[in-house]
Amino acid sequence: MTMVARVFLVFALTLLAHSALAAAPAQTMTPVADRPTAADFALKDIDGKLRRLSESRGKVVLVNFWATWCPPCRREMPSMQRAWTQLKSENFEMLAINVGEDEDTIFGFTFSTGVELTFPILLDRDAQVIKAWPVIALPTSFVVDPQGRIVYRAVGGREWDDPELLKKIRELLPRK
C-alpha cells in the first residue's frame, strides 16, 4: 500500500471512529492480548532531539498517534497535558507522535490549544512508524509497560486525566 493510500485509509477510518464515538466517548482502554513487545522507533521531536521508545524502558509510556486535522486528536490534547502534569514525576513518559505533518503546522496547532503542551511531540513525517503499530484510526493510543510490552490500546479520543484511566496507568508503574 502506498503512503498516500495508507494516509487516506487512516483518515477515512478516523472519520468513521469519530462519528461512532462523537456522542459519548468511553473513558476506557482495551487490554491487548498476549502483551506484544512494542515496536521500537527513533523519531525527532519538535525541538530536533532524537527520541527512541527503547530509551523509556523501565517506565510506563503512553504512545499517542495523532494529527492536527483530526478533531478528536485536537480535543484530547489538553487532557493529555493534565495527565502529563500529574504523572511525569512517577516513572511515566508520554510520546505524542504526529503523523505526516511538518513543524510549522504542529507549532501553529499547539498554540491554538489554549494550553501549553510540555510533553514530547514526535514527528513521523513519512508515516513509517505508524505502519509498525496496530493503528486503525487517529487518535490511537497505547500504554506500554516498563518491560516494553503493549498493555492497553485506546482508539478514539479520551480524557486522559480521567481518574479511571490514571488508575490503570498507575497500576503499571514500577514500585519504588
SVG drawing of the C-alpha trace seen along z (x, -y; Angstrom):
<svg xmlns="http://www.w3.org/2000/svg" viewBox="-24 -30 43 44">
<polyline fill="none" stroke="black" stroke-width="0.4" points="0.0,0.0 1.4,-3.4 1.9,-6.1 -0.8,-8.2 -3.3,-5.3 -2.3,-4.5 -2.8,-8.1 -6.2,-8.2 -7.2,-5.0 -6.3,-6.2 -8.1,-9.5 -11.3,-7.6 -11.2,-5.3 -10.6,-8.3 -13.8,-9.9 -15.7,-6.7 -14.3,-6.3 -15.1,-9.9 -18.7,-9.5 -19.2,-6.4 -17.6,-8.0 -18.9,-11.5 -21.9,-11.0 -20.1,-9.8 -16.5,-8.6 -15.8,-5.8 -13.0,-6.5 -11.7,-3.0 -8.7,-1.2 -8.8,2.2 -6.4,4.8 -4.1,6.1 -3.9,9.9 -0.5,11.5 1.1,8.1 3.3,8.0 6.6,6.1 6.1,2.6 7.9,1.8 10.9,-0.5 11.3,-3.7 13.7,-6.6 12.0,-10.0 12.9,-13.6 10.8,-15.7 9.7,-19.2 12.9,-20.6 15.0,-18.3 16.0,-15.9 16.1,-12.2 14.0,-10.0 13.7,-6.3 11.0,-4.3 13.6,-1.9 15.1,-4.7 11.9,-4.7 12.4,-1.0 11.6,-0.9 8.8,-3.4 5.2,-3.3 4.8,-5.0 1.7,-6.5 2.3,-6.4 -0.3,-8.5 -0.7,-8.8 -2.4,-11.9 -2.7,-14.7 -3.8,-18.3 -6.6,-17.8 -8.2,-15.2 -11.0,-16.6 -10.8,-14.0 -7.0,-14.4 -7.3,-18.1 -9.9,-17.7 -7.8,-15.2 -4.6,-17.3 -5.5,-19.5 -6.4,-16.3 -3.1,-14.7 -1.3,-17.8 -3.2,-17.5 -2.3,-13.7 1.3,-14.5 1.4,-17.1 0.1,-14.5 2.2,-11.6 5.5,-12.9 7.3,-12.5 6.1,-8.9 8.3,-6.9 6.0,-7.8 6.6,-9.0 4.2,-10.4 5.1,-10.4 2.7,-12.1 3.6,-11.0 2.3,-13.4 1.7,-11.6 2.7,-13.2 2.8,-16.9 5.6,-19.4 6.8,-21.5 5.1,-24.7 1.7,-23.0 2.3,-21.4 3.6,-24.7 0.5,-26.5 -1.8,-23.9 0.0,-23.8 -0.5,-27.5 -4.2,-27.2 -5.0,-24.7 -5.1,-27.3 -2.8,-25.1 1.0,-24.9 1.8,-21.3 5.0,-20.3 5.1,-16.6 7.2,-15.4 5.7,-15.7 7.5,-13.5 7.4,-13.7 6.5,-10.7 6.7,-12.7 6.8,-9.8 4.3,-7.7 6.8,-4.8 6.4,-4.4 2.6,-4.2 2.9,-1.2 4.7,0.8 2.0,0.3 -1.7,1.6 -3.2,-1.8 -6.7,-1.7 -7.7,-5.3 -6.5,-8.6 -6.1,-9.1 -4.9,-5.7 -3.0,-5.5 -1.1,-2.6 0.1,-2.1 3.4,-0.3 4.6,1.3 8.1,0.9 9.2,4.1 8.3,2.6 5.1,4.5 1.8,3.1 -0.7,3.5 -3.6,1.3 -4.9,-0.3 -7.4,-3.2 -8.9,-4.0 -10.5,-7.5 -10.2,-10.5 -10.0,-10.2 -10.0,-12.5 -6.5,-11.2 -6.8,-12.8 -9.9,-10.7 -9.4,-9.1 -10.1,-5.5 -7.5,-5.9 -5.0,-7.3 -5.6,-4.5 -5.0,-1.8 -1.7,-3.6 -0.6,-3.9 -1.2,-0.2 1.6,0.5 4.1,-1.9 7.2,-0.2 7.0,-0.1 9.6,-2.2"/>
</svg>
